[in-house]
Amino acid sequence: MIVGLDVSTSCTGIAILSDAGVPITVCAVNTAHLEQLADKADAVLTAVHAAIGSNGVTVAFVEESLQAFRPGLSSANTICSLAKMNGLVSYLVQRAFNVQVRFISSQTARKLCGIKLERGSPAKPQVTAWALLNVLAGWDIPRKRRSVDPAVQVMDAVDALVIAIAGHRMIRSEAGTLPLENAAGVNDLSAPHVPAEAVRQDRSVRIWKGSVGTVSVRVVPVTSRSAQAEAGDPGLRLL
């Protein structure tokens, strides 16, 4: 399994791919309610464990944290906090799964996935639109209330998916099975016939103040509509 992470102090995206590059789980974990970075990192690790289940992990790819100021979008405190969070999560994932953690910048990941952005427009909505069209077609996507637009957390989940796909392409390139100049295609990304969990917002991770006990996590599996139909499942509700 390949793990892709878009680490943030408030909402971290997680994407799990099979070794063949097929998306299996795409989710975002809300940690905004936690105050300490260590608790946030622990919550992310717990969610990664829940998303992977009993499967093994081959490699983990993490989006590089912000390294420069962006007027109106970042501050010295924000950059410092993100770097700390990224380091904590990367270390915990490496120790927990005994795998190499590799870092990819968002620009490199988008290039490897063949995503071309329009200048002057926010990047996240464009990346999300690309993923919903090319990779997650047919998946159940959480929407904003009374809107057809994807929920905000879906963008974090999609960013993690892009990191995971780019990582898979890097592995194939290093193995000599995929020249990087041909890495921009999307024909090998869409897998609507494969049973997979829907994009979801996982609000179930909680670490209560003052508690030193085991973190309690409740993850409700949500399958794609095609998988539900084949299994005769009347449907499960998103968290």
C-alpha positions in Angstrom: 0.0 0.0 0.0 1.1 3.5 -0.7 0.2 6.3 1.7 -0.1 9.9 0.6 -0.5 12.7 3.2 -1.3 16.4 3.0 -0.4 17.4 6.6 -2.1 20.4 8.3 -2.7 21.5 11.8 -6.4 21.7 11.3 -7.3 19.1 8.6 -5.0 16.4 7.2 -5.7 14.6 4.0 -5.0 10.9 3.8 -4.9 8.8 0.6 -4.3 5.0 0.3 -3.3 3.4 -3.0 -2.7 -0.2 -3.8 0.8 -1.0 -5.0 -0.7 -1.0 -8.5 -1.7 2.7 -8.0 -5.5 2.1 -7.5 -7.1 4.6 -5.0 -8.6 2.6 -2.1 -9.3 5.2 0.6 -9.4 8.9 0.4 -10.3 10.9 3.5 -9.6 14.0 5.6 -9.1 14.0 9.4 -10.3 17.1 11.3 -7.9 18.0 14.2 -8.9 21.6 14.6 -10.4 20.8 18.0 -7.1 19.7 19.4 -4.8 22.3 21.0 -1.4 20.5 21.2 0.6 19.6 18.0 1.5 16.2 19.6 -2.2 15.4 20.1 -2.9 16.4 16.5 -0.1 14.2 15.2 -1.3 11.3 17.3 -4.8 11.7 15.9 -3.5 11.7 12.3 -1.5 8.5 12.9 -4.5 6.8 14.5 -6.6 7.8 11.4 -3.9 6.4 9.1 -4.0 3.1 11.0 -7.7 3.0 10.6 -7.6 3.7 6.9 -5.0 1.1 6.2 -6.5 -1.6 8.5 -4.5 -4.9 8.5 -2.7 -4.1 5.2 1.0 -3.5 5.0 2.5 -0.2 3.9 5.2 0.0 1.1 6.1 3.7 1.3 4.6 6.9 2.5 4.7 10.2 0.6 4.2 13.5 2.4 3.6 16.9 0.9 6.5 19.3 1.7 5.4 22.0 4.2 5.2 25.6 3.2 8.7 27.0 2.9 8.0 30.7 1.9 5.7 33.5 2.8 2.5 33.9 0.8 1.0 37.4 1.3 -2.3 37.1 3.1 -2.0 33.4 3.4 0.9 32.7 5.7 2.9 34.0 8.6 6.0 33.1 10.4 4.0 31.3 13.1 1.9 29.4 10.5 5.0 28.2 8.6 6.7 27.1 11.9 3.6 25.2 13.1 3.1 23.5 9.8 6.8 22.4 9.7 6.6 21.0 13.2 3.4 19.2 12.4 4.8 17.8 9.2 7.9 16.5 11.1 5.9 14.9 13.9 3.5 13.1 11.5 6.3 12.0 9.2 8.3 10.6 12.2 5.3 8.8 13.7 4.4 7.2 10.3 7.9 6.1 9.7 8.2 4.5 13.1 4.7 3.0 13.1 5.0 1.3 9.7 8.7 0.9 9.4 8.8 2.5 6.0 10.6 5.3 4.2 8.9 8.6 4.2 9.5 10.7 1.1 8.6 14.3 0.5 7.1 15.8 -2.6 6.3 19.5 -3.3 2.8 20.3 -4.4 4.1 21.7 -7.6 6.0 18.6 -8.5 3.1 16.4 -7.6 0.7 18.3 -9.8 3.2 18.2 -12.7 3.6 14.4 -12.4 -0.2 14.1 -12.4 -0.5 16.3 -15.5 -2.5 18.9 -13.7 -2.4 22.3 -15.4 -3.7 25.3 -13.4 -5.2 28.5 -14.6 -3.3 31.5 -13.3 -5.2 33.9 -11.2 -7.6 31.2 -9.8 -7.1 29.3 -6.5 -5.2 26.0 -6.9 -7.2 23.7 -4.5 -10.6 24.0 -6.3 -8.9 23.3 -9.7 -7.0 20.3 -8.3 -10.2 19.0 -6.8 -12.1 19.4 -10.0 -9.3 17.4 -11.8 -9.5 14.6 -9.3 -13.3 14.3 -9.4 -13.3 14.1 -13.2 -10.3 11.9 -13.8 -9.7 9.7 -10.7 -12.8 9.7 -8.5 -15.6 9.6 -11.0 -18.4 7.5 -9.6 -17.3 8.0 -6.0 -19.6 9.4 -3.3 -18.3 12.8 -2.5 -19.4 14.8 0.6 -21.0 18.1 -0.4 -21.6 21.4 1.3 -25.1 21.8 2.7 -27.6 22.8 0.1 -24.9 22.9 -2.5 -23.4 20.7 -5.2 -19.9 21.9 -4.3 -17.6 19.4 -2.6 -17.1 19.9 1.2 -14.0 21.9 2.1 -12.3 18.9 3.7 -12.6 17.1 0.3 -9.9 19.5 -1.0 -7.4 18.3 1.7 -8.3 14.7 0.9 -7.7 15.3 -2.8 -4.4 17.0 -2.2 -3.2 13.8 -0.4 -4.5 11.7 -3.3 -2.4 13.8 -5.8 0.7 13.3 -3.5 0.0 9.5 -3.5 -0.5 9.3 -7.2 2.7 11.3 -7.9 4.6 9.1 -5.5 3.4 6.0 -7.3 4.5 7.5 -10.6 8.0 8.3 -9.1 8.3 4.6 -8.0 7.4 3.4 -11.5 9.9 5.8 -13.0 12.6 4.7 -10.7 11.8 1.1 -11.6 12.0 1.9 -15.3 8.4 1.1 -16.0 7.2 4.6 -16.6 9.3 7.4 -18.2 8.5 10.6 -16.3 7.9 12.5 -19.6 4.9 10.2 -20.1 3.7 10.5 -16.5 1.0 13.1 -17.3 -1.6 10.6 -18.6 -4.6 9.7 -16.5 -5.7 6.5 -18.2 -4.3 4.3 -15.4 -5.9 6.3 -12.6 -9.6 5.7 -13.0 -10.8 2.5 -11.4 -14.6 2.7 -11.0 -14.8 -1.1 -11.1 -12.7 -1.5 -7.9 -14.6 -1.5 -4.6 -13.3 1.4 -2.7 -14.3 3.7 0.2 -15.8 7.0 -0.7 -14.1 10.3 0.0 -15.1 11.2 3.5 -14.7 13.6 6.3 -13.6 11.7 9.3 -14.7 13.6 12.4 -14.5 10.7 14.7 -10.9 11.1 15.9 -11.0 12.5 19.4 -8.4 13.0 22.1 -10.0 14.4 25.2 -8.2 16.9 27.3 -6.4 15.4 30.3 -6.7 11.9 28.9 -3.7 9.6 28.6 -5.6 6.6 27.6 -6.0 4.9 24.2 -7.4 7.2 21.5 -10.9 6.0 20.5 -11.5 6.0 16.8 -14.7 5.0 15.0 -14.4 4.7 11.3 -17.5 3.8 9.4 -16.7 2.2 6.0 -18.5 3.8 3.1 -18.3 2.0 -0.2 -18.8 3.3 -3.7 -22.3 3.1 -5.2 -21.2 0.3 -7.6 -19.8 -1.8 -4.8 -23.0 -1.3 -2.7 -25.2 -2.4 -5.7 -23.1 -5.6 -6.2 -23.3 -6.4 -2.5 -27.0 -5.6 -2.3 -26.2 -3.0 0.3 -29.0 -0.4 0.6 -26.4 2.2 1.4 -24.5 3.7 4.2 -24.5 7.3 5.3 -21.3 9.4 5.2 -20.0 10.6 8.5 
